[in-house]
Amino acid sequence: MIKHNLLDQLQSMRLNGMHKALQGQLENPESEAMSFEERLGLMLDREITERENRRLQSLLRKAKLHQSSALIEDLDKRAPRKLDHRLMGQLSSMQWCRERLNLIVTGPTGIGKSWIGCALGNKACREGLSTRYFRLSRLFQALQLARADGTWSKLLRELARTDLLIIDDWGLTPITDEGRRDLLEVLDDRFNIKSTLITSQLPVEHWHDYIGDTTLADAIMDRLVHNSYRITLEGESMRKQHSALNKEETSHE
């Protein structure tokens, strides 16, 4: 009776890890040979693990990564794209994010920019850092919709609190005057406070012209570029390489 009460109490207190651990111990006769401290320690370990897993799943769900299965540990180091693997090893520690620095990844289409961005976003979540992913066009849409339904300030606050904001496909979407001002609001709130990761086909030296308005472009560039790491990828599209490899493998079957 006491054992069942303990299980009920743990469940009512939402100590699900301890509940599962105790249930497992009660079903395993060998647990009776363990000391109270050992059994309690195992229950606490299970509870901590369960909470960490729930937090990770919550962070990944909120991040909405475009490539949610991308893991930095799976990075293809053999691909000929002039990737600085020493720098990638440094970046994968996510210390740059804790230091509130930015990261800019540029290169041609299909070279793996978005994958690297999502892989670092996944690593950020595993490090307990809140993350959000947007394609630039979707970020503009979200801000426009928030302005229309009265939640613009709320969205800005959410973005300002996010440890790592990933903006993918920078340079593919034309920027309106409203978009420029919204972008400056987002980046100004994050400047020297949180980290932003940008991926773009457009080289950084062309960003000023892309943004358009000289004054706003200066302000946006100042908040993005001057405190950032940069990765510049070169080479052919990895999608084309993989497609050619698959065709070659099929032809030999």
Contacts in CASP RR format, 6 or more apart in sequence:
PFRMAT RR
TARGET T0000
AUTHOR 0000-0000-0000
METHOD contacts of the structure
MODEL  1
MIKHNLLDQLQSMRLNGMHKALQGQLENPESEAMSFEERLGLMLDREITE
RENRRLQSLLRKAKLHQSSALIEDLDKRAPRKLDHRLMGQLSSMQWCRER
LNLIVTGPTGIGKSWIGCALGNKACREGLSTRYFRLSRLFQALQLARADG
TWSKLLRELARTDLLIIDDWGLTPITDEGRRDLLEVLDDRFNIKSTLITS
QLPVEHWHDYIGDTTLADAIMDRLVHNSYRITLEGESMRKQHSALNKEET
SHE
3 26 0 8 1.000
6 22 0 8 1.000
7 19 0 8 1.000
7 22 0 8 1.000
7 23 0 8 1.000
10 16 0 8 1.000
10 18 0 8 1.000
10 19 0 8 1.000
10 22 0 8 1.000
11 19 0 8 1.000
15 47 0 8 1.000
16 47 0 8 1.000
16 50 0 8 1.000
17 43 0 8 1.000
17 46 0 8 1.000
17 47 0 8 1.000
17 49 0 8 1.000
17 50 0 8 1.000
17 51 0 8 1.000
18 43 0 8 1.000
18 44 0 8 1.000
18 46 0 8 1.000
18 47 0 8 1.000
20 46 0 8 1.000
20 50 0 8 1.000
21 42 0 8 1.000
21 43 0 8 1.000
21 45 0 8 1.000
21 46 0 8 1.000
21 47 0 8 1.000
22 43 0 8 1.000
24 31 0 8 1.000
25 31 0 8 1.000
25 34 0 8 1.000
25 39 0 8 1.000
25 42 0 8 1.000
25 43 0 8 1.000
31 39 0 8 1.000
34 42 0 8 1.000
55 128 0 8 1.000
56 125 0 8 1.000
56 126 0 8 1.000
56 128 0 8 1.000
59 125 0 8 1.000
59 128 0 8 1.000
59 129 0 8 1.000
59 130 0 8 1.000
59 131 0 8 1.000
60 68 0 8 1.000
60 122 0 8 1.000
60 125 0 8 1.000
62 130 0 8 1.000
62 131 0 8 1.000
62 132 0 8 1.000
63 121 0 8 1.000
63 122 0 8 1.000
63 124 0 8 1.000
63 125 0 8 1.000
63 130 0 8 1.000
63 131 0 8 1.000
63 132 0 8 1.000
63 133 0 8 1.000
64 132 0 8 1.000
64 133 0 8 1.000
65 118 0 8 1.000
65 121 0 8 1.000
65 122 0 8 1.000
65 131 0 8 1.000
65 133 0 8 1.000
65 166 0 8 1.000
66 114 0 8 1.000
66 118 0 8 1.000
66 133 0 8 1.000
66 135 0 8 1.000
66 168 0 8 1.000
67 114 0 8 1.000
67 115 0 8 1.000
67 118 0 8 1.000
67 119 0 8 1.000
68 118 0 8 1.000
68 122 0 8 1.000
70 115 0 8 1.000
70 116 0 8 1.000
70 117 0 8 1.000
70 118 0 8 1.000
70 119 0 8 1.000
70 122 0 8 1.000
71 119 0 8 1.000
71 122 0 8 1.000
71 123 0 8 1.000
72 88 0 8 1.000
72 92 0 8 1.000
72 116 0 8 1.000
72 119 0 8 1.000
72 120 0 8 1.000
72 122 0 8 1.000
72 123 0 8 1.000
74 119 0 8 1.000
75 88 0 8 1.000
75 116 0 8 1.000
75 119 0 8 1.000
76 238 0 8 1.000
77 83 0 8 1.000
77 85 0 8 1.000
79 238 0 8 1.000
79 241 0 8 1.000
80 235 0 8 1.000
80 236 0 8 1.000
81 111 0 8 1.000
81 112 0 8 1.000
81 233 0 8 1.000
81 234 0 8 1.000
81 235 0 8 1.000
81 238 0 8 1.000
82 232 0 8 1.000
82 233 0 8 1.000
82 234 0 8 1.000
82 235 0 8 1.000
83 231 0 8 1.000
83 233 0 8 1.000
84 231 0 8 1.000
87 229 0 8 1.000
87 231 0 8 1.000
88 116 0 8 1.000
88 231 0 8 1.000
90 96 0 8 1.000
91 103 0 8 1.000
91 120 0 8 1.000
91 229 0 8 1.000
92 120 0 8 1.000
92 123 0 8 1.000
94 120 0 8 1.000
94 123 0 8 1.000
94 124 0 8 1.000
94 127 0 8 1.000
94 129 0 8 1.000
96 103 0 8 1.000
96 195 0 8 1.000
96 229 0 8 1.000
97 124 0 8 1.000
97 127 0 8 1.000
97 129 0 8 1.000
97 163 0 8 1.000
97 164 0 8 1.000
97 195 0 8 1.000
98 129 0 8 1.000
100 192 0 8 1.000
100 193 0 8 1.000
100 194 0 8 1.000
100 195 0 8 1.000
100 227 0 8 1.000
101 195 0 8 1.000
101 227 0 8 1.000
101 228 0 8 1.000
101 229 0 8 1.000
102 195 0 8 1.000
102 196 0 8 1.000
102 197 0 8 1.000
102 198 0 8 1.000
102 224 0 8 1.000
102 225 0 8 1.000
102 227 0 8 1.000
102 228 0 8 1.000
102 229 0 8 1.000
103 120 0 8 1.000
103 195 0 8 1.000
103 196 0 8 1.000
103 197 0 8 1.000
103 198 0 8 1.000
103 228 0 8 1.000
103 229 0 8 1.000
103 230 0 8 1.000
103 231 0 8 1.000
104 197 0 8 1.000
104 198 0 8 1.000
104 200 0 8 1.000
104 204 0 8 1.000
104 224 0 8 1.000
104 225 0 8 1.000
104 228 0 8 1.000
104 229 0 8 1.000
104 230 0 8 1.000
104 231 0 8 1.000
105 113 0 8 1.000
105 116 0 8 1.000
105 117 0 8 1.000
105 197 0 8 1.000
105 198 0 8 1.000
105 199 0 8 1.000
105 200 0 8 1.000
105 230 0 8 1.000
105 231 0 8 1.000
105 233 0 8 1.000
106 113 0 8 1.000
106 199 0 8 1.000
106 200 0 8 1.000
106 201 0 8 1.000
106 202 0 8 1.000
106 203 0 8 1.000
106 204 0 8 1.000
106 230 0 8 1.000
106 231 0 8 1.000
106 232 0 8 1.000
106 233 0 8 1.000
107 113 0 8 1.000
107 200 0 8 1.000
107 201 0 8 1.000
107 203 0 8 1.000
107 232 0 8 1.000
107 233 0 8 1.000
107 234 0 8 1.000
108 201 0 8 1.000
108 233 0 8 1.000
108 234 0 8 1.000
108 235 0 8 1.000
108 236 0 8 1.000
108 237 0 8 1.000
109 201 0 8 1.000
109 237 0 8 1.000
110 237 0 8 1.000
110 238 0 8 1.000
110 239 0 8 1.000
110 240 0 8 1.000
111 233 0 8 1.000
111 234 0 8 1.000
111 235 0 8 1.000
111 236 0 8 1.000
111 237 0 8 1.000
111 238 0 8 1.000
112 233 0 8 1.000
112 238 0 8 1.000
113 168 0 8 1.000
113 199 0 8 1.000
113 200 0 8 1.000
113 201 0 8 1.000
113 233 0 8 1.000
114 168 0 8 1.000
114 169 0 8 1.000
114 199 0 8 1.000
116 199 0 8 1.000
116 231 0 8 1.000
117 166 0 8 1.000
117 168 0 8 1.000
117 197 0 8 1.000
117 199 0 8 1.000
118 133 0 8 1.000
118 166 0 8 1.000
120 164 0 8 1.000
120 166 0 8 1.000
120 197 0 8 1.000
121 131 0 8 1.000
121 133 0 8 1.000
121 164 0 8 1.000
121 166 0 8 1.000
121 197 0 8 1.000
124 131 0 8 1.000
124 163 0 8 1.000
124 164 0 8 1.000
125 131 0 8 1.000
129 163 0 8 1.000
129 164 0 8 1.000
130 161 0 8 1.000
130 162 0 8 1.000
130 163 0 8 1.000
130 164 0 8 1.000
131 162 0 8 1.000
131 163 0 8 1.000
131 164 0 8 1.000
131 165 0 8 1.000
131 166 0 8 1.000
132 158 0 8 1.000
132 159 0 8 1.000
132 162 0 8 1.000
132 164 0 8 1.000
132 165 0 8 1.000
132 166 0 8 1.000
133 166 0 8 1.000
133 168 0 8 1.000
134 142 0 8 1.000
134 165 0 8 1.000
134 166 0 8 1.000
134 167 0 8 1.000
134 168 0 8 1.000
135 167 0 8 1.000
135 168 0 8 1.000
135 169 0 8 1.000
135 173 0 8 1.000
136 167 0 8 1.000
136 168 0 8 1.000
136 169 0 8 1.000
136 170 0 8 1.000
136 171 0 8 1.000
136 172 0 8 1.000
136 173 0 8 1.000
137 169 0 8 1.000
137 172 0 8 1.000
137 173 0 8 1.000
139 167 0 8 1.000
139 186 0 8 1.000
140 173 0 8 1.000
140 175 0 8 1.000
140 176 0 8 1.000
140 179 0 8 1.000
140 182 0 8 1.000
142 155 0 8 1.000
143 152 0 8 1.000
143 155 0 8 1.000
143 179 0 8 1.000
143 182 0 8 1.000
143 186 0 8 1.000
144 178 0 8 1.000
144 182 0 8 1.000
146 152 0 8 1.000
146 154 0 8 1.000
146 155 0 8 1.000
156 185 0 8 1.000
156 186 0 8 1.000
156 189 0 8 1.000
159 165 0 8 1.000
159 186 0 8 1.000
159 189 0 8 1.000
159 190 0 8 1.000
160 186 0 8 1.000
160 189 0 8 1.000
160 190 0 8 1.000
160 193 0 8 1.000
160 194 0 8 1.000
161 194 0 8 1.000
162 194 0 8 1.000
163 194 0 8 1.000
163 195 0 8 1.000
164 194 0 8 1.000
164 195 0 8 1.000
164 196 0 8 1.000
164 197 0 8 1.000
165 186 0 8 1.000
165 190 0 8 1.000
165 194 0 8 1.000
165 195 0 8 1.000
165 196 0 8 1.000
165 197 0 8 1.000
166 196 0 8 1.000
166 197 0 8 1.000
166 199 0 8 1.000
167 196 0 8 1.000
167 197 0 8 1.000
167 198 0 8 1.000
167 199 0 8 1.000
168 199 0 8 1.000
169 199 0 8 1.000
169 200 0 8 1.000
169 201 0 8 1.000
170 198 0 8 1.000
170 199 0 8 1.000
170 200 0 8 1.000
170 202 0 8 1.000
170 207 0 8 1.000
171 200 0 8 1.000
171 201 0 8 1.000
171 202 0 8 1.000
171 207 0 8 1.000
171 210 0 8 1.000
172 201 0 8 1.000
175 183 0 8 1.000
175 210 0 8 1.000
175 211 0 8 1.000
175 212 0 8 1.000
177 213 0 8 1.000
180 211 0 8 1.000
180 212 0 8 1.000
180 213 0 8 1.000
180 216 0 8 1.000
180 217 0 8 1.000
180 220 0 8 1.000
181 216 0 8 1.000
183 220 0 8 1.000
184 216 0 8 1.000
184 219 0 8 1.000
184 220 0 8 1.000
184 223 0 8 1.000
187 196 0 8 1.000
187 220 0 8 1.000
187 223 0 8 1.000
187 224 0 8 1.000
188 219 0 8 1.000
188 223 0 8 1.000
190 196 0 8 1.000
190 223 0 8 1.000
191 223 0 8 1.000
192 227 0 8 1.000
196 224 0 8 1.000
198 224 0 8 1.000
200 207 0 8 1.000
202 210 0 8 1.000
203 232 0 8 1.000
204 225 0 8 1.000
204 230 0 8 1.000
207 217 0 8 1.000
207 221 0 8 1.000
207 225 0 8 1.000
208 214 0 8 1.000
208 217 0 8 1.000
208 218 0 8 1.000
208 221 0 8 1.000
211 217 0 8 1.000
211 220 0 8 1.000
211 221 0 8 1.000
END
